[in-house]
């Protein structure tokens, strides 16, 4: 994905997300699809997603932008079992059960599942079967949260106890800013 295309998409969606009090969880641009994953602290509704789609279409039509005409637009929630692609995603998942598939050359077990204990800008710590594993992000092929009913009961407590020092490693990003 080109940075200029990502920047253009971010400029289009930023005011829509702000107006609807939504945050951008992830943006994935493929050859023919723009996937926008939006979220809010207490979750989102179908109406929120529809408002986001309508707002994006309104901006694109008003500005006569042909940008999105080449792409299929998908707007959705990241879901209960969400993919973890960025360090910020891992940080937000501290205290939850996660499933991690490591790269074949990582010298780690190929598949791990356990509670995410902590996260920083380069690795996460997973507790599985009473063992803790430090897993560098560059050794992860795929990671996602695994919804477990008990997690929702204890998540608030675990999240509050999580290492708050890790959060200082992440700047407060506003929608529309690029890395």
N, C-alpha and C positions, 0 to 999 in steps of 0.2 A: 504494500500500500504506500502510495506516495504521501509525503508529509503535506504537500499542498492540497491534496484531495481531503486528507483528514482534517486539515485546518479549515477548509471550506465547509465541510460537513459540520464541524464543531461550531463555526460561526452561524450556521443556519439553525442548529438545534439549541444553542445556548439560551436564547431568549425564551424559547418555548418551554424548556425545562424550568427556567427560573419562574416564569409565569404560573406554571402548574405545580411549583414547589417540589420538583422531582430532582433527583441526582442521577448523573450518568454513571452506571456501573461498568459498562464496557461498550466499546465501539469496534465492530469487526467489519472490514471492507474486503470483499472478495472480488473476483473478476466481474460479477454481475449482480451482487447483492450488498446492500448496506444494512447491517444488523445493529440496531440500537437497543441496548438493554438499560432500562430505567428502573429506579428504585426510590424508595422513601423509607425512613426509619421504621415506620409502623406498617409497611407494605403498601401495595398499590392495587387499584381496582381496574376492571376492564374499562370503565369510564375514563380513568386517568390515561390509559394507553390510547384510547380513541381521541381524547383531547390533544394528546401529544402528536398523533398522526395528523389530525386536522390542522393543528398549529403549524406543523412542518409544511404541509401541503399549501397552506395559506401564504406562508413566506415565499415558498418556491414559485407559486403562481404570481404573487404580487411583484416579485423581482424578476419575473420572466427568466428564471434560471433553468437552463437545460441540464444542469448537473445531475439531478436525480432521475431525469428521463432515461438515462442509460442504465440505471440500476433499479432493481427491485428493492423497495423499502420494507424492512421488517422492524417493528417496534414491539418489544415485549419485556416482561419482568425476567430477571435472571433465574427465577424459580426457587423452589425450596432446596433442591439439590443443584446448587450453582457451581459452575466451573470457576476455578481459582487460577487466574492467569498472571496476576500482578501482585507484587508484595502487599499492596493495600488490600487486595482481596483476602490474602492470608491473614492479615492483621484483623480484619473484620470477622474472620471465622474462628478466632481464638476462643477455645472453650467448646467448640463443636466437634462432632465426629467427622473426619475426612477420610477419603480414599485417595491414595496416591499411587500412580503407576510411574515407576522410574525408567529412565533411559537404559537400554541394554548395557551400555558401557559405564554405568555409574558405580559399580561395585557395591550396590545396595540390593536388598531383596527387590524383585521386580514389582511386587504389589504389597502395599502397606495400608493398614487401616487402623485408626485410633483417634484419640482426642488430641487436637492441636493445642499445645501448651503455650507456645509463644511464637513470635514472628518478628523479623526485622527486615532490613533492606536486602539481605543476601541469602538468608536461610530461614527455615522454620524448625520447630522442635515438636515431634510427634510422640505421644506415649501410646504404646501398643503392647499388650501382654506384659505389663509392668516394666517394660524397657523403654527408655527414651532414645529417640534417634534424631540426630541433627541432619537435616536434609537441605542441601544447597538447591536453590531454585533452578540453577542451570542443569541439575541432574534429574529434574522432574519432566516427564513427558506429558502427563495429564493428572490433574488434581481436581477434586470436587467435594463439596460437602455431602454428607449422607444424613438424611433426616431421620432422627431417632426421637421419639416422643419425650424421653427423659431429658434430652439435650435442652429442649425449650424450657423446662422447669428450672434447670440449673444454669442456663447460659448467662443470665443476668449476673448472678453471683460470681461465676468464673470470669466473666468479662471484666467486672470491676476489679477483681484480684489480679488480672493479667498484668504483665510487666508494662507499666505506663511509660517507662523510659523508651520502649520500642517506638511508641507513637511519635516521639520527638524526632525520630529519623525521617518522618514523612512530613513534607510541607503541606499546609492547607491548600489544596488545589481548588480552583474555581473552574466551573464548567467553561470550556473554551480555551483554557490554557494548555499548551502542549509541553511535552518534556523537552 
